[in-house]
């Protein structure tokens, strides 16, 4: 049975990778947070879950304060962290602005719109699954693009990162930002290769995510595999340091393993 007292936490659960569609008890939700969050940051909360229900609620309240702080740091007009991340991602895309650009997992359309503003001659496509647990939609993306004056150059489509509904070599550039780790049960390397499948020969890519080894495996080996497949200028860039200022701050925001895969097909 769902614990009604946990309802406020459901709206922030996705920020730590806890699936808000799962029904948790007070104890199991607390454990889920502890399992998903940065261990060093969360260790101090662990003893609280061994005691009474009141102690458990106190710990959840502390967690909620922390998660709320994270949300404010990410917010546009708040801490502005995601704006900085977007600047970093696009700054490493060696793109001349001609032709078409795809964003895999566009969410609210913010990065797609920034790309359209950065390269005024580019046609931008934003693709997303827009799952029910997120407050994003195609209509919201279109509204945001219109408000920034780029609606005529931005198209938003529903899709699945596992199987992109585009022919091979459709785009001149492909970007993505903190998307792949949210695709439950997927092989991260296969997801990356699927995004690269729709990139034209000579096209460029910048794919940013929290590339934890337990989820992504050895990304240096994967980068070498791309080089052996003929990809050029393949690099892994430490965006935890560049976008957040330090690994410690990135880890506090649960993105301590942030890396950007860039290169040319």
Secondary structure by P-SEA (a helix, b strand, c coil): cccccccccccccccccccccccccaaaaaaaaaacccccccccaaaaaaccaaaaaaaaaaaaaaaaaaaaaacccccaaaaaaaaaaaaacccccccbbbbcccccaaaaaaaaaacccbbbbbbccccccccccaaaaaaaaaaacccccbbbbbbcccccccccccccbbbbcccccccccccaaaaaaaaaccccccbbbbbbccccccccccaaaaaaaaaaacccbbbbbcccccccccaaaaaaacccbbbbbbbcc
